[in-house]
Amino acid sequence: MAREKQPEAAAAADGEGTPERSYREQLEYLNPIAQPLASRKLTRKLYKCIRKAAKHKQIRRGVKEVQKFINKGEKGITVLAGDTLPIDVYCHIPIMCEDRSIPYAYVPSKSDLGAAAGSKRPTCVIMIKPHEEYQETYDECLEEVGALPLPL
């Protein structure tokens, strides 16, 4: 009888986490280093570009993988989640991007970032690589992310 209740409890826990928070509500959970933050419109464009890139396997996901390919000199757009704690986990990534002139931006939610990449797990860093299949969307995102003011 106890086994029957466990899946229900798990389903209830999943049900509580599924109501999506709006962009404005997600902003409450940002950490202090989340600059430059993508606007609501740019966040949607980035998620769309990430979905297309994931379909063609043109993304790098996670701190270790993104860091490795930044060091190797790979180009792309780096997207970081603004609600990642502790910030020590990935606070070196923006500095690496600035040193190598790679555009980067923060989006408010790591769970939405992971979902855009086609994963059930939250992700705190993703690098979108250019590809001819979604070049137009990529160029739009690249232009807008490049126009964001860098933090001091």
C-alpha positions as CSV (number, residue, x, y, z in Angstrom):
1,M,0.0,0.0,0.0
2,A,2.9,2.3,0.7
3,R,4.2,1.7,-2.8
4,E,0.9,2.9,-4.3
5,K,1.2,6.2,-2.6
6,Q,4.8,7.0,-3.7
7,P,4.0,7.5,-7.4
8,E,1.1,9.7,-6.4
9,A,3.4,11.8,-4.2
10,A,5.9,12.0,-7.0
11,A,3.2,13.1,-9.5
12,A,2.0,15.7,-7.0
13,A,5.5,17.0,-6.6
14,D,5.8,17.2,-10.4
15,G,2.5,18.9,-10.7
16,E,3.6,21.6,-8.2
17,G,6.7,22.4,-10.3
18,T,5.0,22.5,-13.7
19,P,3.0,25.7,-13.5
20,E,5.3,28.0,-15.5
21,R,6.3,31.3,-14.0
22,S,6.0,34.4,-16.1
23,Y,9.1,36.3,-17.2
24,R,8.5,39.0,-14.5
25,E,8.1,36.4,-11.8
26,Q,11.4,34.7,-12.9
27,L,13.2,38.0,-12.5
28,E,12.7,37.8,-8.7
29,Y,15.1,34.8,-8.5
30,L,18.0,36.3,-10.5
31,N,21.5,36.3,-9.0
32,P,23.5,39.5,-8.7
33,I,25.9,38.8,-11.7
34,A,23.1,38.2,-14.2
35,Q,24.1,41.0,-16.6
36,P,23.5,41.6,-19.5
37,L,20.0,40.1,-19.1
38,A,18.0,39.3,-22.3
39,S,14.7,41.0,-22.7
40,R,11.5,39.0,-22.8
41,K,11.5,39.1,-26.6
42,L,15.1,38.2,-26.9
43,T,14.7,35.4,-24.4
44,R,12.0,33.9,-26.6
45,K,14.2,34.2,-29.7
46,L,17.1,32.5,-27.9
47,Y,15.0,29.6,-26.7
48,K,13.7,29.2,-30.3
49,C,17.3,29.2,-31.7
50,I,18.4,26.7,-29.0
51,R,15.5,24.4,-30.0
52,K,16.6,24.5,-33.6
53,A,20.2,24.1,-32.7
54,A,19.4,21.1,-30.5
55,K,17.5,19.5,-33.3
56,H,20.7,19.7,-35.5
57,K,23.0,18.8,-32.5
58,Q,24.7,22.2,-32.7
59,I,24.7,23.0,-28.9
60,R,27.1,22.7,-26.1
61,R,25.4,22.1,-22.7
62,G,26.8,22.4,-19.2
63,V,29.7,24.3,-17.6
64,K,32.4,21.8,-18.3
65,E,31.5,21.3,-21.9
66,V,31.0,25.0,-22.7
67,Q,34.3,25.9,-20.9
68,K,36.2,23.2,-22.8
69,F,35.0,24.5,-26.2
70,I,35.5,28.1,-25.3
71,N,39.1,27.2,-24.5
72,K,39.4,25.4,-27.8
73,G,38.3,28.6,-29.6
74,E,34.9,27.5,-30.8
75,K,32.5,30.4,-31.7
76,G,28.9,30.8,-30.9
77,I,26.4,32.5,-28.6
78,T,26.7,31.6,-24.9
79,V,23.4,31.7,-23.0
80,L,23.6,31.5,-19.2
81,A,20.8,31.0,-16.7
82,G,20.3,33.9,-14.2
83,D,18.9,31.8,-11.4
84,T,21.8,29.5,-10.8
85,L,23.1,29.3,-7.3
86,P,25.8,29.2,-6.1
87,I,27.2,31.6,-8.6
88,D,30.7,30.2,-8.1
89,V,29.7,27.3,-10.4
90,Y,29.8,29.4,-13.5
91,C,30.9,33.0,-12.7
92,H,34.1,32.5,-14.8
93,I,32.3,31.8,-18.0
94,P,31.4,35.5,-18.8
95,I,35.0,36.5,-18.3
96,M,36.2,33.7,-20.7
97,C,33.6,34.9,-23.3
98,E,34.8,38.5,-23.0
99,D,38.4,37.5,-23.4
100,R,37.6,35.6,-26.6
101,S,35.0,38.1,-27.9
102,I,32.1,35.6,-27.7
103,P,28.7,37.2,-27.2
104,Y,26.8,36.1,-24.1
105,A,23.5,36.9,-22.4
106,Y,21.6,35.7,-19.3
107,V,18.1,34.4,-19.4
108,P,16.0,34.2,-16.2
109,S,15.4,30.4,-15.8
110,K,17.7,27.4,-15.9
111,S,14.7,25.0,-16.2
112,D,13.4,26.8,-19.3
113,L,17.0,26.8,-20.7
114,G,17.2,23.0,-20.2
115,A,13.7,22.5,-21.7
116,A,14.6,24.6,-24.8
117,A,17.6,22.2,-25.3
118,G,15.3,19.2,-25.2
119,S,16.3,18.1,-21.7
120,K,14.2,17.4,-18.6
121,R,17.1,18.6,-16.5
122,P,17.8,22.3,-15.8
123,T,21.0,23.7,-17.5
124,C,22.9,26.7,-16.4
125,V,25.0,27.3,-19.6
126,I,24.5,26.5,-23.3
127,M,26.5,27.5,-26.3
128,I,24.7,27.8,-29.6
129,K,26.9,27.0,-32.6
130,P,26.1,28.5,-36.0
131,H,24.6,26.2,-38.7
132,E,23.1,26.9,-42.2
133,E,19.7,25.4,-41.3
134,Y,18.9,28.1,-38.8
135,Q,21.3,30.8,-39.8
136,E,18.7,33.6,-40.1
137,T,17.5,33.0,-36.5
138,Y,21.1,32.7,-35.3
139,D,22.2,35.9,-36.9
140,E,19.2,37.8,-35.4
141,C,20.1,36.5,-31.9
142,L,23.8,37.2,-32.5
143,E,23.0,40.8,-33.5
144,E,20.7,41.5,-30.5
145,V,23.0,39.8,-27.9
146,G,25.9,41.7,-29.3
147,A,24.0,45.0,-28.8
148,L,23.4,44.3,-25.1
149,P,25.5,46.5,-22.8
150,L,28.3,44.6,-21.1
151,P,28.6,44.9,-17.3
152,L,31.3,47.1,-15.9
